[in-house]
Amino acid sequence: MDKSDNAYKTIGEVARILNLKSNDKGALPTHVIRFWETQFKQIKPKLLNSNRRYYDEKTINLLKKVKFLLKDQGMTIKGAKKILNNEDSLKLDEIADKSIRTENLKNKLLKISNKIKELNNGKKDTR
């Protein structure tokens, strides 16, 4: 059963939402999110149950912006801070959302393409 969109998410869930790449062992890079917390004062998770981090929808959206600026746009932390502290950050919402949707669409198309290739290879084997 999935959590509702308004429910608080754990740091692991947020790493999945942000589609942060896991390391060779398959562990999610939650350290990246913890580092961003130290660099961006706006990122404030709730700390409950012996310092476990929980993120609300507003914080997750902010993390999406940070990821977009740092990872997708290749900006420095200093540059990302300037943009997030600027009033133009509302325009960034639109750009980041479009970028995330585009990335999700690319992933879906890649999966479909791979499935078609598998099916075509299966037909060749049966002939």
PEVENQUI-V488946 format. One record per backbone hydrogen bond with DSSP energy under -1.0 kcal/mol. NH is the residue of the N-H (numbers start at 1). CO is the residue of the C=O. E is the energy in kcal/mol with one decimal. If there is no record, write none. Layout:
nh: [NH,NH]
co: [CO,CO]
e: [E,E]
//
This chain:
nh: [7,9,14,15,16,17,18,20,23,26,30,32,34,35,36,37,38,39,40,43,46,48,52,54,55,60,61,62,63,64,65,66,67,68,69,70,71,72,73,75,80,81,82,83,84,85,89,90,92,93,95,96,97,98,99,100,101,102,103,104,105,106,107,108,109,110,111,112,113,114,115,116,117,118,119,120,121,122,123,124,125,126]
co: [4,55,10,11,12,13,14,15,27,23,28,29,30,31,32,33,34,35,36,40,54,52,48,46,9,56,57,58,59,60,61,62,63,64,65,66,67,67,68,69,76,77,78,79,80,81,86,87,88,89,91,92,93,94,95,96,97,98,99,100,101,102,103,104,105,106,107,108,109,110,111,112,113,114,115,116,117,118,119,120,121,122]
e: [-1.2,-2.6,-2.2,-2.1,-1.8,-2.5,-2.7,-2.4,-1.9,-2.0,-2.2,-1.4,-2.1,-2.3,-2.5,-1.9,-1.1,-1.2,-2.6,-1.7,-2.9,-2.5,-2.9,-2.2,-2.9,-2.4,-2.3,-1.8,-2.4,-2.1,-1.8,-2.4,-2.8,-2.5,-2.7,-2.8,-2.7,-1.3,-2.2,-2.6,-2.5,-2.5,-1.9,-1.9,-2.6,-2.1,-1.1,-1.1,-1.2,-1.0,-1.8,-3.3,-2.6,-2.2,-2.3,-2.7,-2.5,-2.5,-2.4,-2.5,-2.4,-2.6,-2.3,-2.2,-2.7,-2.4,-2.1,-2.4,-2.7,-2.5,-2.2,-2.5,-2.3,-2.3,-2.6,-2.8,-2.5,-2.0,-1.8,-1.8,-1.5,-1.1]
//
